[in-house]
Amino acid sequence: MAPNPMQTEQDKSSRKKIYFIRHGESEGNSGPIRQSGSAHLTERGREQAAFMGKRCKSLPIQILVSSTMTRAQETADIIREETGLEIVSSVLFMERRRPSYQTGKVKDDPKSLEIDQLVFNNFAKPGYRHSDEENFDDLKTRAIAALRYLSDRPEEHIGVVTHGFFMRIVMAVVVFGESLTAQECERFLRTFYMENTGLTILGFDGLREDPQWWVWIWNDHAHLG
């Protein structure tokens, strides 16, 4: 029996590969100051993004979705220069929001370090929030929304320029699903890391029962040598 063309197209649109790219090295990564959303790439970060752009030319990516933060936008722009891909921006893929007190402070500011310790030590405490930062519940909700956004897009191969901490939240949701607990997520935060312009590839199959998402590649940065 000949395949049903309508069913074939439905199957095709329900199966995807998502190519997550952490932004290139930023001023906040390399410098002594806690970065804001407007931190720029360093020269090294621009070189990393150019390497990634050359690599993306050999990948079947159809569109780039980028965090709205400057370092991600600059990374996406450099990749676009190499590939010609269209860029769509989304706040869903921004880095986690830290307590606003920390923005612009030196990284070894005593109060800022104390806040870091409090936030991390209480990450798994239900409802805990030091001040105005995103807590576990906020980040989990956003990661679930980000994955749904990607699964709903029509493209089969989507590049996403995002951030290291938030990417670990996404990974935890992929592995544990929407039942992810704060304790399970905390294990990911302690043990998974991502290099600047590291490439992570996830697969999605909307016709499968749970799990629909799976991990194909984590933090591949061979393009950096």
Helices and strands as residue ranges (DSSP letters): H 5-14, E 15-22, H 27-30, H 43-56, E 63-66, H 70-83, E 87-89, G 91-93, G 100-102, H 110-121, H 136-152, E 157-162, H 164-176, G 177-179, H 182-191, E 199-205, E 213-220, G 222-224
